[in-house]
Structures are given as structure tokens and as C-alpha cells.
Amino acid sequence: MPAGDHAPHSPRTTVRRGAKRATYDPADIHGILADGIVAHVAVVTEDGPLVMPMVYGIAGDTMYLHGALANSLLRAGGDAEVCATVTIVDGLVFAKTSFNHSMNYRSVVVRGRARVVTDEGEHVAALHTITEHIVETWDTTRPPSAAELRATRVIALPLDEVSAKVRTGPAVNEAEDADQPFWTGQVPIVTVFGAPIDNADASAGVPPRVAGLEGRDVHGDTRSS
Ligand SMILES: Cc1cc2nc3c(=O)[nH]c(=O)nc-3n(C[C@H](O)[C@H](O)[C@H](O)COP(=O)(O)OP(=O)(O)OC[C@H]3O[C@@H](n4cnc5c(N)ncnc54)[C@H](O)[C@@H]3O)c2cc1C
């Protein structure tokens, strides 16, 4: 991802509509990717466009996605153009008109050519990264077997063409609506981790890092009003 200047990364990832909400700052983009938990990944397949929700991991300037060998999106997107979006909705924004209703959000769009990861070391490292995107648990699980690794496809998407959009703040009402007798304001959306629930076959206590999730904001603490 280009650092230093924060210009758009490519013409097709240049935000045109709502451009004042755009950011190409790597720190902003990495912050949103770190706070998000699901990517919606799109690819054009032989039988039409396909979008799948997927977990992901970020290592440097690469987004890793994984799944079963049979996963249709990973098969089609292994050496193809894909688009991945990560969206965090921080609040509902109510205007005096439904036309001006909005949402506060942080979103990232990544476009580019994905490649299938074939190097064994990168494959395992990518799975480690994906596993630990939300909380570090690699060391508190049995390591993957050779068969499990063979059954898992990993694709890598470079973060070369990336855009982010961020909306914060109150509703924007038209001046002509100033006297309209309606409430206008915001309702924040806060998603927090709950208390861990033991499986019946749990054979150890809750790992401290997992226990530490309880009460934490799933999407970080960067939302603002
Ligand atoms: C939760 C949520 C709900 C939304 N709901 C709607 C809706 O119902 N209707 C609607 O019109 N818009 C909605 N938007 C905004 C939408 O994502 C687009 O930004 C907007 O529609 C402009 O689209 P466009 O193709 O005209 O953008 P353009 O500015 O022409 O897009 C050009 C490029 O800008 C980048 N870009 C555009 N939007 C985003 C984005 N959100 N995040 C990161 N990069 C982006 C992409 O790289 C894209 O290829 C929503 C956004 C979020 C996060």
C-alpha cells in the first residue's frame, strides 16, 4: 500500500460520490481492517457474480482468505480479479427526512488479482494470521495436521488498490426543514463480546486472551460522534 502520500491508489478505487468521506491513509485503512471481522468477497464465476462473507487476516500489505478446497469462491478467485469489502456500522443517523437518513460507518474496499498461496510456510503463516485476526488462539489449540493443511486453500489479495470511507457525526438536515417538527439524532451501535461459555468437552480453562474479550467492543473504540 503506498505510504507517505495519501492519494487514491488507482482510478477504480478513487471515491467519487461522498469523496469528502474518503481516506487512502494506510493507518486509517489498516485500522478499519483490524477492527472488522468479516469481509464480503466478490468474484465473477462462470455462472454469475458471487459474494461470500468470509473471515480474513492481514499481514503487512496482504489480505489472506481461506476455506475448503471445494469452496467455489476460492476456486474461482484463486487467480482472478476479486473485490473484498469490510464494513463496520457504528450507528444509525436519523434526519428530519428519510431522504437524509444515514449511517455512521467505516468501510474498506479492496480490488485486485488474488493468487493462490502455494508456499508451505506462507500457507501456515496465513492460517495463523487469519486464526488470530480477532484474538490470539493459535498457541492454545492443537497445531493443524498435514491433512487439514492440504484440505485448506488460502488466497492472497494485495492491498495495492484500496479505498476507505468513514462517516461520523450527526444527521445533516436541510435548512428548509429547520421548522419541521421531527426528532433528528443518532443511535450508536455497540457490539460487545459476551462471557465465554464452556463446551461440554472443554479440557482446560478459558485461555486468558479469550477470557479478556468479555465486555470489549468487537469493532474497537474508534467510533466517534
Ligand atoms: C453500511 C453502509 C450502507 C450503505 N448503504 C448505501 C445505500 O443504501 N445506497 C447507496 O447508494 N450507498 C450506500 N452506501 C454507500 C456506498 O458504499 C457507496 O459509497 C456509495 O453508494 C457510492 O457508490 P458509487 O459506486 O457511486 O461510488 P464511487 O465513488 O463511484 O466508487 C468508486 C470507488 O470508490 C470506492 N468506494 C465507494 N464506496 C466505498 C465505500 N463505502 N467504502 C470504501 N470504498 C468505497 C471503491 O473503490 C469504488 O470502486 C452505504 C455504505 C455503507 C458502509
The ligand as an SDF file (V2000), in Angstrom:
LIG
                    3D

 53 58  0  0  0  0  0  0  0  0999 V2000
  -23.2780    0.2490    5.8000 C   0  0  0  0  0  0  0  0  0  0  0  0
  -23.3550    1.0260    4.5350 C   0  0  0  0  0  0  0  0  0  0  0  0
  -24.5630    1.1640    3.8750 C   0  0  0  0  0  0  0  0  0  0  0  0
  -24.6770    1.8860    2.6990 C   0  0  0  0  0  0  0  0  0  0  0  0
  -25.8610    1.9500    2.0640 N   0  0  0  0  0  0  0  0  0  0  0  0
  -25.9740    2.5910    0.8730 C   0  0  0  0  0  0  0  0  0  0  0  0
  -27.1960    2.5980    0.1510 C   0  0  0  0  0  0  0  0  0  0  0  0
  -28.2060    2.0210    0.5600 O   0  0  0  0  0  0  0  0  0  0  0  0
  -27.2470    3.2730   -1.0170 N   0  0  0  0  0  0  0  0  0  0  0  0
  -26.1530    3.8930   -1.5260 C   0  0  0  0  0  0  0  0  0  0  0  0
  -26.2330    4.4890   -2.6150 O   0  0  0  0  0  0  0  0  0  0  0  0
  -24.9700    3.8920   -0.8710 N   0  0  0  0  0  0  0  0  0  0  0  0
  -24.8600    3.2380    0.3150 C   0  0  0  0  0  0  0  0  0  0  0  0
  -23.6590    3.2240    0.9770 N   0  0  0  0  0  0  0  0  0  0  0  0
  -22.5430    3.9380    0.3880 C   0  0  0  0  0  0  0  0  0  0  0  0
  -21.9040    3.0710   -0.7010 C   0  0  0  0  0  0  0  0  0  0  0  0
  -20.9860    2.1640   -0.0850 O   0  0  0  0  0  0  0  0  0  0  0  0
  -21.1320    3.8910   -1.7260 C   0  0  0  0  0  0  0  0  0  0  0  0
  -20.0780    4.5900   -1.1050 O   0  0  0  0  0  0  0  0  0  0  0  0
  -21.9980    4.8900   -2.4430 C   0  0  0  0  0  0  0  0  0  0  0  0
  -23.2040    4.2960   -2.8780 O   0  0  0  0  0  0  0  0  0  0  0  0
  -21.2940    5.4410   -3.6700 C   0  0  0  0  0  0  0  0  0  0  0  0
  -21.2280    4.4280   -4.6390 O   0  0  0  0  0  0  0  0  0  0  0  0
  -20.6450    4.7640   -6.0900 P   0  0  0  0  0  0  0  0  0  0  0  0
  -20.4880    3.4890   -6.8340 O   0  0  0  0  0  0  0  0  0  0  0  0
  -21.4060    5.8820   -6.6850 O   0  0  0  0  0  0  0  0  0  0  0  0
  -19.2050    5.2760   -5.6110 O   0  0  0  0  0  0  0  0  0  0  0  0
  -17.9670    5.7620   -6.3470 P   0  0  0  0  0  0  0  0  0  0  0  0
  -17.4320    6.8920   -5.5580 O   0  0  0  0  0  0  0  0  0  0  0  0
  -18.2000    5.9650   -7.8080 O   0  0  0  0  0  0  0  0  0  0  0  0
  -16.9990    4.4910   -6.1590 O   0  0  0  0  0  0  0  0  0  0  0  0
  -15.7230    4.4740   -6.7490 C   0  0  0  0  0  0  0  0  0  0  0  0
  -14.7830    3.7070   -5.8870 C   0  0  0  0  0  0  0  0  0  0  0  0
  -14.7620    4.3100   -4.6040 O   0  0  0  0  0  0  0  0  0  0  0  0
  -14.5600    3.3210   -3.6090 C   0  0  0  0  0  0  0  0  0  0  0  0
  -15.7160    3.3030   -2.6670 N   0  0  0  0  0  0  0  0  0  0  0  0
  -17.0020    3.6140   -2.9120 C   0  0  0  0  0  0  0  0  0  0  0  0
  -17.7500    3.4330   -1.8180 N   0  0  0  0  0  0  0  0  0  0  0  0
  -16.9220    2.9830   -0.8620 C   0  0  0  0  0  0  0  0  0  0  0  0
  -17.1080    2.6110    0.4770 C   0  0  0  0  0  0  0  0  0  0  0  0
  -18.3130    2.6330    1.0830 N   0  0  0  0  0  0  0  0  0  0  0  0
  -16.0270    2.2120    1.1840 N   0  0  0  0  0  0  0  0  0  0  0  0
  -14.8100    2.1640    0.6290 C   0  0  0  0  0  0  0  0  0  0  0  0
  -14.5780    2.4940   -0.6360 N   0  0  0  0  0  0  0  0  0  0  0  0
  -15.6190    2.9010   -1.3810 C   0  0  0  0  0  0  0  0  0  0  0  0
  -14.4540    1.9880   -4.3300 C   0  0  0  0  0  0  0  0  0  0  0  0
  -13.0860    1.7090   -4.5490 O   0  0  0  0  0  0  0  0  0  0  0  0
  -15.1720    2.2470   -5.6310 C   0  0  0  0  0  0  0  0  0  0  0  0
  -14.7520    1.3820   -6.6450 O   0  0  0  0  0  0  0  0  0  0  0  0
  -23.5170    2.5080    2.1520 C   0  0  0  0  0  0  0  0  0  0  0  0
  -22.3010    2.3800    2.7990 C   0  0  0  0  0  0  0  0  0  0  0  0
  -22.2100    1.6360    3.9750 C   0  0  0  0  0  0  0  0  0  0  0  0
  -20.8780    1.4680    4.6260 C   0  0  0  0  0  0  0  0  0  0  0  0
  1  2  1  0
  2  3  1  0
  2 52  2  0
  3  4  2  0
  4  5  1  0
  4 50  1  0
  5  6  2  0
  6  7  1  0
  6 13  1  0
  7  8  2  0
  7  9  1  0
  9 10  1  0
 10 11  2  0
 10 12  1  0
 12 13  2  0
 13 14  1  0
 14 15  1  0
 14 50  1  0
 15 16  1  0
 16 17  1  0
 16 18  1  0
 18 19  1  0
 18 20  1  0
 20 21  1  0
 20 22  1  0
 22 23  1  0
 23 24  1  0
 24 25  2  0
 24 26  1  0
 24 27  1  0
 27 28  1  0
 28 29  2  0
 28 30  1  0
 28 31  1  0
 31 32  1  0
 32 33  1  0
 33 34  1  0
 33 48  1  0
 34 35  1  0
 35 36  1  0
 35 46  1  0
 36 37  1  0
 36 45  1  0
 37 38  2  0
 38 39  1  0
 39 40  1  0
 39 45  2  0
 40 41  1  0
 40 42  2  0
 42 43  1  0
 43 44  2  0
 44 45  1  0
 46 47  1  0
 46 48  1  0
 48 49  1  0
 50 51  2  0
 51 52  1  0
 52 53  1  0
M  END
$$$$
